[in-house]
């Protein structure tokens, strides 16, 4: 886990508190959406040259870690 959070930051003053790539105003969610749309890591880096491959990997690991939790869906109303 130590490598994930070295590259991922959560700051309420940056991107409305969404997880971002450390030192950059690029949300983890944006990177994951690009990947889900079929963009490769190389395509993302080409469009955002401030990123490196390790940033993309950290986003994926961060999402995987979130999915490692237990969730309960409750009915509201």
N, CA, C and O atoms as a Tripos MOL2 file, in Angstrom:
@<TRIPOS>MOLECULE
protein
  308   307    77     0     0
PROTEIN
NO_CHARGES

@<TRIPOS>ATOM
      1 N           0.8120   -1.2060    0.0000 N.3       1 UNK1
      2 CA          0.0000    0.0000    0.0000 C.3       1 UNK1
      3 C           0.8530    1.2660    0.0000 C.2       1 UNK1
      4 O           0.3840    2.3010   -0.4750 O.2       1 UNK1
      5 N           2.0610    1.2310    0.5020 N.am      2 UNK2
      6 CA          2.8200    2.4770    0.6390 C.3       2 UNK2
      7 C           3.0230    3.1990   -0.6880 C.2       2 UNK2
      8 O           3.0180    4.4290   -0.7250 O.2       2 UNK2
      9 N           3.2010    2.4540   -1.7760 N.am      3 UNK3
     10 CA          3.4080    3.0950   -3.0750 C.3       3 UNK3
     11 C           2.1440    3.7360   -3.6130 C.2       3 UNK3
     12 O           2.2120    4.7160   -4.3560 O.2       3 UNK3
     13 N           0.9920    3.1950   -3.2470 N.am      4 UNK4
     14 CA         -0.2660    3.7660   -3.7340 C.3       4 UNK4
     15 C          -0.4380    5.1770   -3.1980 C.2       4 UNK4
     16 O          -0.6790    6.1100   -3.9640 O.2       4 UNK4
     17 N          -0.3190    5.3360   -1.9120 N.am      5 UNK5
     18 CA         -0.6310    6.6230   -1.3220 C.3       5 UNK5
     19 C           0.4980    7.6330   -1.4630 C.2       5 UNK5
     20 O           0.2960    8.8110   -1.1690 O.2       5 UNK5
     21 N           1.6690    7.2160   -1.8990 N.am      6 UNK6
     22 CA          2.7020    8.1870   -2.2370 C.3       6 UNK6
     23 C           2.2990    8.9550   -3.4920 C.2       6 UNK6
     24 O           2.7370   10.0890   -3.6850 O.2       6 UNK6
     25 N           1.4910    8.3700   -4.3270 N.am      7 UNK7
     26 CA          1.0930    8.9900   -5.5960 C.3       7 UNK7
     27 C          -0.3420    9.5060   -5.5890 C.2       7 UNK7
     28 O          -0.7160   10.2680   -6.4800 O.2       7 UNK7
     29 N          -1.1510    9.1160   -4.6200 N.am      8 UNK8
     30 CA         -2.5560    9.5180   -4.5580 C.3       8 UNK8
     31 C          -2.7700   10.3910   -3.3260 C.2       8 UNK8
     32 O          -2.3380   10.0590   -2.2220 O.2       8 UNK8
     33 N          -3.4520   11.5220   -3.5450 N.am      9 UNK9
     34 CA         -3.7140   12.4450   -2.4330 C.3       9 UNK9
     35 C          -5.2000   12.7760   -2.3700 C.2       9 UNK9
     36 O          -5.8960   12.7830   -3.3850 O.2       9 UNK9
     37 N          -5.6640   13.0480   -1.1700 N.am     10 UNK10
     38 CA         -7.0320   13.5320   -0.9740 C.3      10 UNK10
     39 C          -6.9240   14.8060   -0.1480 C.2      10 UNK10
     40 O          -6.5000   14.7890    1.0070 O.2      10 UNK10
     41 N          -7.3180   15.9060   -0.7700 N.am     11 UNK11
     42 CA         -7.2510   17.2230   -0.1300 C.3      11 UNK11
     43 C          -8.5540   17.9450   -0.4390 C.2      11 UNK11
     44 O          -8.8910   18.1580   -1.6040 O.2      11 UNK11
     45 N          -9.2830   18.3190    0.6000 N.am     12 UNK12
     46 CA        -10.5860   18.9630    0.3920 C.3      12 UNK12
     47 C         -10.4930   20.2480   -0.4200 C.2      12 UNK12
     48 O         -11.5020   20.7100   -0.9510 O.2      12 UNK12
     49 N          -9.3030   20.8330   -0.5270 N.am     13 UNK13
     50 CA         -9.1220   22.0740   -1.2730 C.3      13 UNK13
     51 C          -8.7720   21.8340   -2.7470 C.2      13 UNK13
     52 O          -8.6880   22.7810   -3.5290 O.2      13 UNK13
     53 N          -8.5720   20.5850   -3.1170 N.am     14 UNK14
     54 CA         -8.1960   20.2480   -4.4890 C.3      14 UNK14
     55 C          -9.2620   19.3310   -5.0830 C.2      14 UNK14
     56 O          -9.5610   18.2760   -4.5240 O.2      14 UNK14
     57 N          -9.8250   19.7310   -6.2050 N.am     15 UNK15
     58 CA        -10.8330   18.9240   -6.9240 C.3      15 UNK15
     59 C         -11.9710   18.4850   -6.0080 C.2      15 UNK15
     60 O         -12.4230   17.3430   -6.0790 O.2      15 UNK15
     61 N         -12.4260   19.3820   -5.1580 N.am     16 UNK16
     62 CA        -13.5500   19.1130   -4.2500 C.3      16 UNK16
     63 C         -13.3410   17.8910   -3.3670 C.2      16 UNK16
     64 O         -14.3020   17.2120   -3.0060 O.2      16 UNK16
     65 N         -12.0940   17.6100   -3.0200 N.am     17 UNK17
     66 CA        -11.7940   16.5090   -2.1150 C.3      17 UNK17
     67 C         -11.7340   15.1430   -2.7690 C.2      17 UNK17
     68 O         -11.5960   14.1350   -2.0770 O.2      17 UNK17
     69 N         -11.8340   15.0880   -4.0880 N.am     18 UNK18
     70 CA        -11.7180   13.8010   -4.7740 C.3      18 UNK18
     71 C         -10.2670   13.3460   -4.7560 C.2      18 UNK18
     72 O          -9.3620   14.1800   -4.7500 O.2      18 UNK18
     73 N         -10.0300   12.0390   -4.7470 N.am     19 UNK19
     74 CA         -8.6470   11.5570   -4.8280 C.3      19 UNK19
     75 C          -8.0120   12.0240   -6.1430 C.2      19 UNK19
     76 O          -8.6110   11.9080   -7.2120 O.2      19 UNK19
     77 N          -6.8010   12.5470   -6.0430 N.am     20 UNK20
     78 CA         -6.0660   13.0350   -7.2100 C.3      20 UNK20
     79 C          -4.6690   12.4420   -7.2170 C.2      20 UNK20
     80 O          -4.2080   11.8850   -6.2210 O.2      20 UNK20
     81 N          -4.0120   12.5700   -8.3440 N.am     21 UNK21
     82 CA         -2.6220   12.1690   -8.4250 C.3      21 UNK21
     83 C          -1.8120   13.2360   -7.7050 C.2      21 UNK21
     84 O          -1.9520   14.4270   -7.9810 O.2      21 UNK21
     85 N          -0.9700   12.8040   -6.7860 N.am     22 UNK22
     86 CA         -0.1890   13.6880   -5.9160 C.3      22 UNK22
     87 C           0.4820   14.8110   -6.7070 C.2      22 UNK22
     88 O           1.2080   14.5570   -7.6680 O.2      22 UNK22
     89 N           0.2320   16.0510   -6.2940 N.am     23 UNK23
     90 CA          0.8820   17.2030   -6.8990 C.3      23 UNK23
     91 C           0.2910   17.6390   -8.2280 C.2      23 UNK23
     92 O           0.8020   18.5550   -8.8730 O.2      23 UNK23
     93 N          -0.7970   16.9750   -8.6400 N.am     24 UNK24
     94 CA         -1.4270   17.3100   -9.9130 C.3      24 UNK24
     95 C          -2.9260   17.4380   -9.6860 C.2      24 UNK24
     96 O          -3.4710   16.8010   -8.7850 O.2      24 UNK24
     97 N          -3.5780   18.2300  -10.4670 N.am     25 UNK25
     98 CA         -5.0240   18.4000  -10.3400 C.3      25 UNK25
     99 C          -5.7520   17.4670  -11.3130 C.2      25 UNK25
    100 O          -6.6470   17.8870  -12.0470 O.2      25 UNK25
    101 N          -5.3530   16.2160  -11.3030 N.am     26 UNK26
    102 CA         -5.9720   15.2070  -12.1590 C.3      26 UNK26
    103 C          -6.5880   14.1600  -11.2440 C.2      26 UNK26
    104 O          -5.8880   13.5010  -10.4750 O.2      26 UNK26
    105 N          -7.9090   14.0150  -11.3350 N.am     27 UNK27
    106 CA         -8.6270   13.0930  -10.4550 C.3      27 UNK27
    107 C          -8.3870   11.6390  -10.8570 C.2      27 UNK27
    108 O          -8.3020   11.3090  -12.0400 O.2      27 UNK27
    109 N          -8.2810   10.7880   -9.8550 N.am     28 UNK28
    110 CA         -8.1710    9.3450  -10.0780 C.3      28 UNK28
    111 C          -9.3630    8.8840  -10.9090 C.2      28 UNK28
    112 O          -9.2090    8.0580  -11.8080 O.2      28 UNK28
    113 N         -10.5300    9.4020  -10.6210 N.am     29 UNK29
    114 CA        -11.7440    9.0370  -11.3520 C.3      29 UNK29
    115 C         -11.5780    9.3000  -12.8410 C.2      29 UNK29
    116 O         -12.0000    8.4800  -13.6560 O.2      29 UNK29
    117 N         -10.9780   10.4170  -13.2140 N.am     30 UNK30
    118 CA        -10.7740   10.7380  -14.6400 C.3      30 UNK30
    119 C          -9.9130    9.6820  -15.3170 C.2      30 UNK30
    120 O         -10.2240    9.2260  -16.4170 O.2      30 UNK30
    121 N          -8.8350    9.3010  -14.6580 N.am     31 UNK31
    122 CA         -7.9370    8.2900  -15.2330 C.3      31 UNK31
    123 C          -8.6770    6.9690  -15.3910 C.2      31 UNK31
    124 O          -8.5580    6.3100  -16.4240 O.2      31 UNK31
    125 N          -9.4380    6.5780  -14.3740 N.am     32 UNK32
    126 CA        -10.1870    5.3230  -14.4440 C.3      32 UNK32
    127 C         -11.2430    5.3690  -15.5480 C.2      32 UNK32
    128 O         -11.4820    4.3640  -16.2160 O.2      32 UNK32
    129 N         -11.8670    6.5130  -15.7430 N.am     33 UNK33
    130 CA        -12.8570    6.6540  -16.8110 C.3      33 UNK33
    131 C         -12.2050    6.5330  -18.1850 C.2      33 UNK33
    132 O         -12.7730    5.9170  -19.0870 O.2      33 UNK33
    133 N         -11.0180    7.1160  -18.3540 N.am     34 UNK34
    134 CA        -10.2920    6.9780  -19.6270 C.3      34 UNK34
    135 C          -9.9770    5.5020  -19.8900 C.2      34 UNK34
    136 O         -10.1650    5.0050  -21.0000 O.2      34 UNK34
    137 N          -9.5030    4.8180  -18.8640 N.am     35 UNK35
    138 CA         -9.1820    3.3980  -19.0140 C.3      35 UNK35
    139 C         -10.4310    2.5820  -19.3430 C.2      35 UNK35
    140 O         -10.3930    1.6960  -20.1960 O.2      35 UNK35
    141 N         -11.5330    2.8850  -18.6640 N.am     36 UNK36
    142 CA        -12.7870    2.1710  -18.9000 C.3      36 UNK36
    143 C         -13.3110    2.4110  -20.3180 C.2      36 UNK36
    144 O         -13.9810    1.5520  -20.8910 O.2      36 UNK36
    145 N         -13.0030    3.5810  -20.8770 N.am     37 UNK37
    146 CA        -13.4360    3.9040  -22.2370 C.3      37 UNK37
    147 C         -12.5460    3.2480  -23.2880 C.2      37 UNK37
    148 O         -12.8130    3.3440  -24.4860 O.2      37 UNK37
    149 N         -11.4910    2.5810  -22.8320 N.am     38 UNK38
    150 CA        -10.6300    1.8680  -23.7650 C.3      38 UNK38
    151 C          -9.3030    2.5390  -24.0680 C.2      38 UNK38
    152 O          -8.5070    2.0100  -24.8440 O.2      38 UNK38
    153 N          -9.0520    3.6980  -23.4690 N.am     39 UNK39
    154 CA         -7.7630    4.3630  -23.6700 C.3      39 UNK39
    155 C          -6.6590    3.5630  -22.9870 C.2      39 UNK39
    156 O          -6.8670    3.0230  -21.9010 O.2      39 UNK39
    157 N          -5.5140    3.4870  -23.6000 N.am     40 UNK40
    158 CA         -4.3690    2.8100  -22.9820 C.3      40 UNK40
    159 C          -3.6360    3.7970  -22.0820 C.2      40 UNK40
    160 O          -3.8340    5.0080  -22.1770 O.2      40 UNK40
    161 N          -2.7930    3.2670  -21.2130 N.am     41 UNK41
    162 CA         -1.9750    4.1310  -20.3550 C.3      41 UNK41
    163 C          -1.1140    5.0550  -21.2150 C.2      41 UNK41
    164 O          -0.9240    6.2240  -20.8810 O.2      41 UNK41
    165 N          -0.5960    4.5240  -22.3230 N.am     42 UNK42
    166 CA          0.2500    5.3320  -23.2060 C.3      42 UNK42
    167 C          -0.5390    6.4840  -23.8300 C.2      42 UNK42
    168 O          -0.0070    7.5830  -23.9870 O.2      42 UNK42
    169 N          -1.8040    6.2420  -24.1880 N.am     43 UNK43
    170 CA         -2.6380    7.3020  -24.7570 C.3      43 UNK43
    171 C          -2.9190    8.3920  -23.7150 C.2      43 UNK43
    172 O          -2.8980    9.5830  -24.0270 O.2      43 UNK43
    173 N          -3.1790    7.9690  -22.4880 N.am     44 UNK44
    174 CA         -3.4480    8.9350  -21.4190 C.3      44 UNK44
    175 C          -2.2100    9.7920  -21.1750 C.2      44 UNK44
    176 O          -2.3080   11.0130  -21.0510 O.2      44 UNK44
    177 N          -1.0580    9.1570  -21.1090 N.am     45 UNK45
    178 CA          0.1910    9.8920  -20.8750 C.3      45 UNK45
    179 C           0.4840   10.8410  -22.0440 C.2      45 UNK45
    180 O           0.9950   11.9410  -21.8360 O.2      45 UNK45
    181 N           0.1660   10.4240  -23.2490 N.am     46 UNK46
    182 CA          0.3670   11.2930  -24.4160 C.3      46 UNK46
    183 C          -0.4900   12.5490  -24.2960 C.2      46 UNK46
    184 O          -0.0380   13.6460  -24.6270 O.2      46 UNK46
    185 N          -1.7430   12.3890  -23.8170 N.am     47 UNK47
    186 CA         -2.6470   13.5310  -23.6580 C.3      47 UNK47
    187 C          -2.3640   14.3420  -22.3970 C.2      47 UNK47
    188 O          -2.7170   15.5190  -22.3250 O.2      47 UNK47
    189 N          -1.7410   13.7320  -21.4210 N.am     48 UNK48
    190 CA         -1.3810   14.3950  -20.1570 C.3      48 UNK48
    191 C           0.0930   14.1200  -19.8790 C.2      48 UNK48
    192 O           0.4130   13.2880  -19.0290 O.2      48 UNK48
    193 N           0.9930   14.8020  -20.5780 N.am     49 UNK49
    194 CA          2.4250   14.4950  -20.4540 C.3      49 UNK49
    195 C           3.0070   14.7230  -19.0580 C.2      49 UNK49
    196 O           4.1400   14.3240  -18.7860 O.2      49 UNK49
    197 N           2.2450   15.3540  -18.1830 N.am     50 UNK50
    198 CA          2.6950   15.5420  -16.8040 C.3      50 UNK50
    199 C           2.6530   14.2110  -16.0310 C.2      50 UNK50
    200 O           3.2790   14.0790  -14.9790 O.2      50 UNK50
    201 N           1.9090   13.2280  -16.5650 N.am     51 UNK51
    202 CA          1.7790   11.9250  -15.9150 C.3      51 UNK51
    203 C           2.8830   10.9690  -16.3430 C.2      51 UNK51
    204 O           3.4970   11.1270  -17.3970 O.2      51 UNK51
    205 N           3.1160    9.9740  -15.4950 N.am     52 UNK52
    206 CA          4.0230    8.8730  -15.8170 C.3      52 UNK52
    207 C           3.2460    7.5720  -15.6060 C.2      52 UNK52
    208 O           2.1830    7.5730  -14.9850 O.2      52 UNK52
    209 N           3.7720    6.4800  -16.1170 N.am     53 UNK53
    210 CA          3.0850    5.1930  -16.0430 C.3      53 UNK53
    211 C           2.7400    4.8090  -14.6040 C.2      53 UNK53
    212 O           1.6870    4.2230  -14.3560 O.2      53 UNK53
    213 N           3.6100    5.1310  -13.6690 N.am     54 UNK54
    214 CA          3.3620    4.7870  -12.2620 C.3      54 UNK54
    215 C           2.1210    5.5020  -11.7130 C.2      54 UNK54
    216 O           1.4660    4.9870  -10.8060 O.2      54 UNK54
    217 N           1.7950    6.6710  -12.2470 N.am     55 UNK55
    218 CA          0.5770    7.3770  -11.8270 C.3      55 UNK55
    219 C          -0.6620    6.5920  -12.2290 C.2      55 UNK55
    220 O          -1.6060    6.4680  -11.4500 O.2      55 UNK55
    221 N          -0.6550    6.0620  -13.4470 N.am     56 UNK56
    222 CA         -1.7900    5.2810  -13.9360 C.3      56 UNK56
    223 C          -1.9450    4.0130  -13.1030 C.2      56 UNK56
    224 O          -3.0520    3.6600  -12.6970 O.2      56 UNK56
    225 N          -0.8430    3.3420  -12.8540 N.am     57 UNK57
    226 CA         -0.8570    2.1270  -12.0370 C.3      57 UNK57
    227 C          -1.3700    2.4160  -10.6310 C.2      57 UNK57
    228 O          -2.1300    1.6250  -10.0730 O.2      57 UNK57
    229 N          -0.9630    3.5370  -10.0600 N.am     58 UNK58
    230 CA         -1.4090    3.9060   -8.7140 C.3      58 UNK58
    231 C          -2.9160    4.1220   -8.6800 C.2      58 UNK58
    232 O          -3.5630    3.7780   -7.6900 O.2      58 UNK58
    233 N          -3.4870    4.6870   -9.7430 N.am     59 UNK59
    234 CA         -4.9340    4.8810   -9.8070 C.3      59 UNK59
    235 C          -5.6590    3.5450   -9.7940 C.2      59 UNK59
    236 O          -6.6610    3.3820   -9.0980 O.2      59 UNK59
    237 N          -5.1550    2.5970  -10.5600 N.am     60 UNK60
    238 CA         -5.7700    1.2710  -10.6160 C.3      60 UNK60
    239 C          -5.6530    0.5810   -9.2560 C.2      60 UNK60
    240 O          -6.6170   -0.0170   -8.7780 O.2      60 UNK60
    241 N          -4.4900    0.6600   -8.6400 N.am     61 UNK61
    242 CA         -4.2970    0.0360   -7.3260 C.3      61 UNK61
    243 C          -5.1800    0.6900   -6.2710 C.2      61 UNK61
    244 O          -5.7100    0.0070   -5.3940 O.2      61 UNK61
    245 N          -5.3390    2.0040   -6.3510 N.am     62 UNK62
    246 CA         -6.1910    2.7180   -5.4090 C.3      62 UNK62
    247 C          -7.6360    2.2290   -5.5380 C.2      62 UNK62
    248 O          -8.2930    1.9580   -4.5320 O.2      62 UNK62
    249 N          -8.1250    2.1160   -6.7650 N.am     63 UNK63
    250 CA         -9.4910    1.6290   -6.9950 C.3      63 UNK63
    251 C          -9.6390    0.1940   -6.5070 C.2      63 UNK63
    252 O         -10.6530   -0.1580   -5.9040 O.2      63 UNK63
    253 N          -8.6410   -0.6270   -6.7620 N.am     64 UNK64
    254 CA         -8.6870   -2.0160   -6.3070 C.3      64 UNK64
    255 C          -8.7400   -2.0810   -4.7870 C.2      64 UNK64
    256 O          -9.4630   -2.9040   -4.2250 O.2      64 UNK64
    257 N          -7.9960   -1.2360   -4.1330 N.am     65 UNK65
    258 CA         -8.0000   -1.2090   -2.6630 C.3      65 UNK65
    259 C          -9.3750   -0.7980   -2.1330 C.2      65 UNK65
    260 O          -9.8320   -1.3380   -1.1260 O.2      65 UNK65
    261 N         -10.0340    0.1450   -2.7950 N.am     66 UNK66
    262 CA        -11.3820    0.5350   -2.3810 C.3      66 UNK66
    263 C         -12.3550   -0.6280   -2.5230 C.2      66 UNK66
    264 O         -13.2580   -0.7860   -1.7000 O.2      66 UNK66
    265 N         -12.1810   -1.4340   -3.5460 N.am     67 UNK67
    266 CA        -13.0620   -2.5720   -3.7730 C.3      67 UNK67
    267 C         -12.7750   -3.7160   -2.8050 C.2      67 UNK67
    268 O         -13.5410   -4.6770   -2.7430 O.2      67 UNK67
    269 N         -11.7010   -3.6240   -2.0630 N.am     68 UNK68
    270 CA        -11.3300   -4.6380   -1.0960 C.3      68 UNK68
    271 C         -12.1050   -4.4770    0.2200 C.2      68 UNK68
    272 O         -11.9190   -5.2640    1.1470 O.2      68 UNK68
    273 N         -12.9540   -3.4800    0.3000 N.am     69 UNK69
    274 CA        -13.7530   -3.2170    1.5030 C.3      69 UNK69
    275 C         -15.1010   -3.9150    1.3930 C.2      69 UNK69
    276 O         -15.5130   -4.3080    0.3020 O.2      69 UNK69
    277 N         -15.7780   -4.0660    2.5030 N.am     70 UNK70
    278 CA        -17.1340   -4.6100    2.5260 C.3      70 UNK70
    279 C         -18.1270   -3.4600    2.4960 C.2      70 UNK70
    280 O         -17.9410   -2.4530    3.1790 O.2      70 UNK70
    281 N         -19.1730   -3.6080    1.7110 N.am     71 UNK71
    282 CA        -20.1940   -2.5760    1.5850 C.3      71 UNK71
    283 C         -21.5560   -3.1940    1.8500 C.2      71 UNK71
    284 O         -21.8010   -4.3560    1.5250 O.2      71 UNK71
    285 N         -22.4340   -2.4050    2.4430 N.am     72 UNK72
    286 CA        -23.8100   -2.8170    2.6900 C.3      72 UNK72
    287 C         -24.7370   -1.8180    2.0320 C.2      72 UNK72
    288 O         -24.6120   -0.6120    2.2450 O.2      72 UNK72
    289 N         -25.6720   -2.3190    1.2310 N.am     73 UNK73
    290 CA        -26.6390   -1.4520    0.5730 C.3      73 UNK73
    291 C         -27.8850   -1.4500    1.4350 C.2      73 UNK73
    292 O         -28.4680   -2.4970    1.7150 O.2      73 UNK73
    293 N         -28.2840   -0.2580    1.8500 N.am     74 UNK74
    294 CA        -29.4730   -0.1240    2.6790 C.3      74 UNK74
    295 C         -30.5460    0.6310    1.9210 C.2      74 UNK74
    296 O         -30.2590    1.5360    1.1380 O.2      74 UNK74
    297 N         -31.7670    0.2500    2.1630 N.am     75 UNK75
    298 CA        -32.9110    0.9170    1.5520 C.3      75 UNK75
    299 C         -33.1390    2.2450    2.2390 C.2      75 UNK75
    300 O         -33.1020    2.3280    3.4660 O.2      75 UNK75
    301 N         -33.3770    3.2900    1.4510 N.am     76 UNK76
    302 CA        -33.6220    4.6160    2.0100 C.3      76 UNK76
    303 C         -35.0540    5.0180    1.6700 C.2      76 UNK76
    304 O         -35.4890    4.8990    0.5250 O.2      76 UNK76
    305 N         -35.7690    5.4870    2.6680 N.am     77 UNK77
    306 CA        -37.1280    6.0350    2.4920 C.3      77 UNK77
    307 C         -38.1170    5.4390    3.4160 C.2      77 UNK77
    308 O         -39.2920    5.8020    3.3800 O.2      77 UNK77
@<TRIPOS>BOND
     1     1     2 1
     2     2     3 1
     3     3     4 2
     4     3     5 am
     5     5     6 1
     6     6     7 1
     7     7     8 2
     8     7     9 am
     9     9    10 1
    10    10    11 1
    11    11    12 2
    12    11    13 am
    13    13    14 1
    14    14    15 1
    15    15    16 2
    16    15    17 am
    17    17    18 1
    18    18    19 1
    19    19    20 2
    20    19    21 am
    21    21    22 1
    22    22    23 1
    23    23    24 2
    24    23    25 am
    25    25    26 1
    26    26    27 1
    27    27    28 2
    28    27    29 am
    29    29    30 1
    30    30    31 1
    31    31    32 2
    32    31    33 am
    33    33    34 1
    34    34    35 1
    35    35    36 2
    36    35    37 am
    37    37    38 1
    38    38    39 1
    39    39    40 2
    40    39    41 am
    41    41    42 1
    42    42    43 1
    43    43    44 2
    44    43    45 am
    45    45    46 1
    46    46    47 1
    47    47    48 2
    48    47    49 am
    49    49    50 1
    50    50    51 1
    51    51    52 2
    52    51    53 am
    53    53    54 1
    54    54    55 1
    55    55    56 2
    56    55    57 am
    57    57    58 1
    58    58    59 1
    59    59    60 2
    60    59    61 am
    61    61    62 1
    62    62    63 1
    63    63    64 2
    64    63    65 am
    65    65    66 1
    66    66    67 1
    67    67    68 2
    68    67    69 am
    69    69    70 1
    70    70    71 1
    71    71    72 2
    72    71    73 am
    73    73    74 1
    74    74    75 1
    75    75    76 2
    76    75    77 am
    77    77    78 1
    78    78    79 1
    79    79    80 2
    80    79    81 am
    81    81    82 1
    82    82    83 1
    83    83    84 2
    84    83    85 am
    85    85    86 1
    86    86    87 1
    87    87    88 2
    88    87    89 am
    89    89    90 1
    90    90    91 1
    91    91    92 2
    92    91    93 am
    93    93    94 1
    94    94    95 1
    95    95    96 2
    96    95    97 am
    97    97    98 1
    98    98    99 1
    99    99   100 2
   100    99   101 am
   101   101   102 1
   102   102   103 1
   103   103   104 2
   104   103   105 am
   105   105   106 1
   106   106   107 1
   107   107   108 2
   108   107   109 am
   109   109   110 1
   110   110   111 1
   111   111   112 2
   112   111   113 am
   113   113   114 1
   114   114   115 1
   115   115   116 2
   116   115   117 am
   117   117   118 1
   118   118   119 1
   119   119   120 2
   120   119   121 am
   121   121   122 1
   122   122   123 1
   123   123   124 2
   124   123   125 am
   125   125   126 1
   126   126   127 1
   127   127   128 2
   128   127   129 am
   129   129   130 1
   130   130   131 1
   131   131   132 2
   132   131   133 am
   133   133   134 1
   134   134   135 1
   135   135   136 2
   136   135   137 am
   137   137   138 1
   138   138   139 1
   139   139   140 2
   140   139   141 am
   141   141   142 1
   142   142   143 1
   143   143   144 2
   144   143   145 am
   145   145   146 1
   146   146   147 1
   147   147   148 2
   148   147   149 am
   149   149   150 1
   150   150   151 1
   151   151   152 2
   152   151   153 am
   153   153   154 1
   154   154   155 1
   155   155   156 2
   156   155   157 am
   157   157   158 1
   158   158   159 1
   159   159   160 2
   160   159   161 am
   161   161   162 1
   162   162   163 1
   163   163   164 2
   164   163   165 am
   165   165   166 1
   166   166   167 1
   167   167   168 2
   168   167   169 am
   169   169   170 1
   170   170   171 1
   171   171   172 2
   172   171   173 am
   173   173   174 1
   174   174   175 1
   175   175   176 2
   176   175   177 am
   177   177   178 1
   178   178   179 1
   179   179   180 2
   180   179   181 am
   181   181   182 1
   182   182   183 1
   183   183   184 2
   184   183   185 am
   185   185   186 1
   186   186   187 1
   187   187   188 2
   188   187   189 am
   189   189   190 1
   190   190   191 1
   191   191   192 2
   192   191   193 am
   193   193   194 1
   194   194   195 1
   195   195   196 2
   196   195   197 am
   197   197   198 1
   198   198   199 1
   199   199   200 2
   200   199   201 am
   201   201   202 1
   202   202   203 1
   203   203   204 2
   204   203   205 am
   205   205   206 1
   206   206   207 1
   207   207   208 2
   208   207   209 am
   209   209   210 1
   210   210   211 1
   211   211   212 2
   212   211   213 am
   213   213   214 1
   214   214   215 1
   215   215   216 2
   216   215   217 am
   217   217   218 1
   218   218   219 1
   219   219   220 2
   220   219   221 am
   221   221   222 1
   222   222   223 1
   223   223   224 2
   224   223   225 am
   225   225   226 1
   226   226   227 1
   227   227   228 2
   228   227   229 am
   229   229   230 1
   230   230   231 1
   231   231   232 2
   232   231   233 am
   233   233   234 1
   234   234   235 1
   235   235   236 2
   236   235   237 am
   237   237   238 1
   238   238   239 1
   239   239   240 2
   240   239   241 am
   241   241   242 1
   242   242   243 1
   243   243   244 2
   244   243   245 am
   245   245   246 1
   246   246   247 1
   247   247   248 2
   248   247   249 am
   249   249   250 1
   250   250   251 1
   251   251   252 2
   252   251   253 am
   253   253   254 1
   254   254   255 1
   255   255   256 2
   256   255   257 am
   257   257   258 1
   258   258   259 1
   259   259   260 2
   260   259   261 am
   261   261   262 1
   262   262   263 1
   263   263   264 2
   264   263   265 am
   265   265   266 1
   266   266   267 1
   267   267   268 2
   268   267   269 am
   269   269   270 1
   270   270   271 1
   271   271   272 2
   272   271   273 am
   273   273   274 1
   274   274   275 1
   275   275   276 2
   276   275   277 am
   277   277   278 1
   278   278   279 1
   279   279   280 2
   280   279   281 am
   281   281   282 1
   282   282   283 1
   283   283   284 2
   284   283   285 am
   285   285   286 1
   286   286   287 1
   287   287   288 2
   288   287   289 am
   289   289   290 1
   290   290   291 1
   291   291   292 2
   292   291   293 am
   293   293   294 1
   294   294   295 1
   295   295   296 2
   296   295   297 am
   297   297   298 1
   298   298   299 1
   299   299   300 2
   300   299   301 am
   301   301   302 1
   302   302   303 1
   303   303   304 2
   304   303   305 am
   305   305   306 1
   306   306   307 1
   307   307   308 2
@<TRIPOS>SUBSTRUCTURE
     1 UNK1         2 RESIDUE 1 A UNK
     2 UNK2         6 RESIDUE 1 A UNK
     3 UNK3        10 RESIDUE 1 A UNK
     4 UNK4        14 RESIDUE 1 A UNK
     5 UNK5        18 RESIDUE 1 A UNK
     6 UNK6        22 RESIDUE 1 A UNK
     7 UNK7        26 RESIDUE 1 A UNK
     8 UNK8        30 RESIDUE 1 A UNK
     9 UNK9        34 RESIDUE 1 A UNK
    10 UNK10       38 RESIDUE 1 A UNK
    11 UNK11       42 RESIDUE 1 A UNK
    12 UNK12       46 RESIDUE 1 A UNK
    13 UNK13       50 RESIDUE 1 A UNK
    14 UNK14       54 RESIDUE 1 A UNK
    15 UNK15       58 RESIDUE 1 A UNK
    16 UNK16       62 RESIDUE 1 A UNK
    17 UNK17       66 RESIDUE 1 A UNK
    18 UNK18       70 RESIDUE 1 A UNK
    19 UNK19       74 RESIDUE 1 A UNK
    20 UNK20       78 RESIDUE 1 A UNK
    21 UNK21       82 RESIDUE 1 A UNK
    22 UNK22       86 RESIDUE 1 A UNK
    23 UNK23       90 RESIDUE 1 A UNK
    24 UNK24       94 RESIDUE 1 A UNK
    25 UNK25       98 RESIDUE 1 A UNK
    26 UNK26      102 RESIDUE 1 A UNK
    27 UNK27      106 RESIDUE 1 A UNK
    28 UNK28      110 RESIDUE 1 A UNK
    29 UNK29      114 RESIDUE 1 A UNK
    30 UNK30      118 RESIDUE 1 A UNK
    31 UNK31      122 RESIDUE 1 A UNK
    32 UNK32      126 RESIDUE 1 A UNK
    33 UNK33      130 RESIDUE 1 A UNK
    34 UNK34      134 RESIDUE 1 A UNK
    35 UNK35      138 RESIDUE 1 A UNK
    36 UNK36      142 RESIDUE 1 A UNK
    37 UNK37      146 RESIDUE 1 A UNK
    38 UNK38      150 RESIDUE 1 A UNK
    39 UNK39      154 RESIDUE 1 A UNK
    40 UNK40      158 RESIDUE 1 A UNK
    41 UNK41      162 RESIDUE 1 A UNK
    42 UNK42      166 RESIDUE 1 A UNK
    43 UNK43      170 RESIDUE 1 A UNK
    44 UNK44      174 RESIDUE 1 A UNK
    45 UNK45      178 RESIDUE 1 A UNK
    46 UNK46      182 RESIDUE 1 A UNK
    47 UNK47      186 RESIDUE 1 A UNK
    48 UNK48      190 RESIDUE 1 A UNK
    49 UNK49      194 RESIDUE 1 A UNK
    50 UNK50      198 RESIDUE 1 A UNK
    51 UNK51      202 RESIDUE 1 A UNK
    52 UNK52      206 RESIDUE 1 A UNK
    53 UNK53      210 RESIDUE 1 A UNK
    54 UNK54      214 RESIDUE 1 A UNK
    55 UNK55      218 RESIDUE 1 A UNK
    56 UNK56      222 RESIDUE 1 A UNK
    57 UNK57      226 RESIDUE 1 A UNK
    58 UNK58      230 RESIDUE 1 A UNK
    59 UNK59      234 RESIDUE 1 A UNK
    60 UNK60      238 RESIDUE 1 A UNK
    61 UNK61      242 RESIDUE 1 A UNK
    62 UNK62      246 RESIDUE 1 A UNK
    63 UNK63      250 RESIDUE 1 A UNK
    64 UNK64      254 RESIDUE 1 A UNK
    65 UNK65      258 RESIDUE 1 A UNK
    66 UNK66      262 RESIDUE 1 A UNK
    67 UNK67      266 RESIDUE 1 A UNK
    68 UNK68      270 RESIDUE 1 A UNK
    69 UNK69      274 RESIDUE 1 A UNK
    70 UNK70      278 RESIDUE 1 A UNK
    71 UNK71      282 RESIDUE 1 A UNK
    72 UNK72      286 RESIDUE 1 A UNK
    73 UNK73      290 RESIDUE 1 A UNK
    74 UNK74      294 RESIDUE 1 A UNK
    75 UNK75      298 RESIDUE 1 A UNK
    76 UNK76      302 RESIDUE 1 A UNK
    77 UNK77      306 RESIDUE 1 A UNK
